[in-house]
Amino acid sequence: MDWVILIASGVLEAVWASALGASNGFKRRGPTLLFLVAAPLSLVGLGLALATLPTGTAYAIWTATGASLTVAWAMLRGHEAVSVPKILLIVGIISCVVGLKVIA
């Protein structure tokens, strides 16, 4: 169950990071409110997962999940350039996360 919480927390990290970027310096209400809800929930989930998972592994998976999804979302929305090398590097990050799960 802690792995599910950890991955969900990584997804929430992507949500708050994207909302933070869309908030325009906290000037836009909707994205700012989404950031204010998603950020603490993401950290709470990480904290809960750390009860049974090694800190280094959990933190690496949390940040890699959030970073990969943030970049993917930005590319899907047209806010970031799409390129084969970038996609291959994101696949590499995801492969490392899977590898950490397998050996953890």
C-alpha positions as CSV (number, residue, x, y, z in Angstrom):
1,M,0.0,0.0,0.0
2,D,2.9,2.4,0.7
3,W,4.0,2.0,-2.9
4,V,0.6,3.1,-4.1
5,I,0.7,6.1,-1.7
6,L,4.2,7.0,-2.9
7,I,3.3,6.9,-6.6
8,A,0.1,8.9,-5.9
9,S,2.2,11.4,-4.0
10,G,4.5,11.7,-7.0
11,V,1.5,12.3,-9.3
12,L,0.4,15.1,-6.8
13,E,4.0,16.5,-7.1
14,A,3.4,16.9,-10.8
15,V,0.1,18.5,-10.2
16,W,1.4,21.1,-7.8
17,A,4.5,21.8,-9.9
18,S,2.3,22.4,-13.0
19,A,-0.2,24.5,-11.0
20,L,2.7,26.6,-9.5
21,G,3.9,27.3,-13.1
22,A,0.3,28.2,-14.2
23,S,-0.3,30.4,-11.1
24,N,1.7,33.3,-12.7
25,G,3.4,34.2,-9.5
26,F,0.3,33.3,-7.4
27,K,-1.7,35.9,-9.3
28,R,-4.2,33.3,-10.8
29,R,-6.6,32.0,-8.2
30,G,-7.4,28.5,-9.6
31,P,-3.9,27.3,-10.1
32,T,-2.8,28.9,-6.8
33,L,-5.6,27.0,-4.9
34,L,-4.7,23.8,-6.7
35,F,-1.0,24.3,-5.7
36,L,-2.0,25.0,-2.1
37,V,-4.0,21.7,-1.9
38,A,-1.8,19.4,-3.9
39,A,1.6,20.4,-2.4
40,P,0.8,19.5,1.3
41,L,-1.1,16.3,0.2
42,S,2.0,15.3,-1.8
43,L,4.3,15.7,1.1
44,V,1.9,14.0,3.5
45,G,1.8,11.0,1.2
46,L,5.6,10.9,1.0
47,G,5.7,11.0,4.7
48,L,3.3,8.2,5.1
49,A,5.2,6.1,2.6
50,L,8.5,6.7,4.5
51,A,7.0,4.8,7.4
52,T,8.0,1.5,5.7
53,L,10.1,2.5,2.6
54,P,13.8,3.5,2.7
55,T,14.1,7.3,2.5
56,G,16.5,7.5,-0.4
57,T,14.6,5.1,-2.5
58,A,11.2,6.7,-1.7
59,Y,12.5,10.2,-2.3
60,A,14.1,9.2,-5.6
61,I,10.9,7.6,-6.8
62,W,8.7,10.5,-5.6
63,T,10.8,13.1,-7.4
64,A,11.3,11.1,-10.6
65,T,7.6,10.4,-10.8
66,G,6.8,14.1,-10.3
67,A,9.5,15.4,-12.7
68,S,8.6,12.9,-15.5
69,L,4.9,13.6,-15.3
70,T,5.5,17.4,-15.1
71,V,7.6,17.3,-18.3
72,A,5.2,15.0,-20.1
73,W,2.2,17.2,-19.2
74,A,4.1,20.3,-20.4
75,M,4.9,18.6,-23.7
76,L,1.2,17.5,-24.1
77,R,0.0,21.0,-23.5
78,G,2.6,22.5,-26.0
79,H,4.4,24.4,-23.3
80,E,7.6,22.4,-23.8
81,A,9.3,21.2,-26.9
82,V,8.9,17.6,-27.8
83,S,12.0,15.7,-29.0
84,V,13.1,12.1,-29.3
85,P,16.1,12.6,-27.0
86,K,13.9,14.2,-24.3
87,I,11.3,11.4,-24.5
88,L,14.1,8.8,-24.3
89,L,15.5,10.5,-21.2
90,I,12.1,10.5,-19.6
91,V,11.7,6.8,-20.4
92,G,15.1,6.3,-18.8
93,I,14.0,8.1,-15.6
94,I,10.9,5.9,-15.5
95,S,13.0,2.8,-16.1
96,C,15.2,3.7,-13.1
97,V,12.1,4.1,-10.9
98,V,10.9,0.7,-12.0
99,G,14.4,-0.7,-11.2
100,L,14.4,0.9,-7.7
101,K,11.0,-0.7,-7.1
102,V,12.2,-4.1,-8.2
103,I,15.3,-4.1,-6.0
104,A,13.8,-2.3,-3.0
